[in-house]
Amino acid sequence: MRGFFIPAIRALTALSVLFALPAAAQEEGGWSIAIHGGAGTIARENMTAEQDAAYRAALQRALDAGATVLREGGSAMDAIQAAIEPMEDDPLFNAGRGAVLTWDGDIELDASIMDGRTRDAGAVAGVTGIRHPIELARKVMTDSPHVMLAGDGAEAFAAEQGLELMPPEWFETERRRDSLERMKAQRLSALDVDVKFGTVGAVALDRDGNMAAGTSTGGMTGKRWGRIGDAPIIGAGTYADNRACAVSATGWGEFFIRVGVAHEICTRLRYRYRAEIEAAQATVPLDEEGMPTYIVHASEFGLEATHAQEEIDAVIAEVGALGGDGGVIVVTSEGYPLFSMNTSGMYRGRATSDGVNEVAIYADE
Ligand code: ASP
């Protein structure tokens, strides 16, 4: 990918168009990662100092796990899995252990993963007893001819693949049982009892310029009738495309599905410089068969972080306009690790080869 950069810049110079130079994270061999542990009504006044510290420590652990893989030259796919698995094990988050309960008091997990290099993807929906649904989603991608498996079939596939299984009591926590009981007793909605979503996700750009995204969740408290949210839906909760970005979402899944949030963000970023890309492409020399000697794409135009942020915010605003709420983490192919949310907070973190290393909770941080 990077090999195309210089010729494209030459093409641009020929057009006398001045673009911002690429971000430092786009330097050859740069890497970038962002993680989330859910968005929602997360207010300082409702958090004790201990809770605040516990979330920050858990986020930092997950971020460090992913960043270590990238720093050592590992792939974006391995990095996001390494970041997501500790959050699946941590009862603070609504994924794996500590996931929310369905109306019937069970735990049904959804997850998906996407490789931006090939646009291969894997997803599982409504699975029980799988310790790491993100690993199962990856197995669906690498070891099955399918993209998405659900319920019993997905569990049979997990057993065949030798994935780690856990008994129901390992997943269930008192806090989630209380939320379900409160919801039923007071006829509340999932949003009233949960106030925050708690899904986990990670997105990354590795030193080779490859991107990946993954999301894992228990869905929403009191979900019924085999409800599936956005998290396992490629294009809604998760998307990765080396030409543009990697996205993982958290929020009121029905709205994220309707907007096609993750794919919409990548498409907007890919087409941000569409006219300029076409003009630059037209200047590319052709080979003897009349084919272009290289392909120009958006990542070569040094998309500025503020422009990317505007596009991402516009998609979250669309979710809001329909009545939904939540947020996303995005890493662009330039290496910008970005967030957007229309909630008062989102558990999140980001790290890059430029030395960024931070976790945050409230929207104003
Ligand atoms: N998006 C998830 C769902 O709707 C919930 C979450 O983000 O926590 O299933």
Residues whose N, C-alpha, C, O or C-beta is under 5 A from the ligand:
A	BS01	LIG	F197 G198 T199 T217 G219 M220 G229 D230 A231 A249 T250 G251 W252 G253 E254
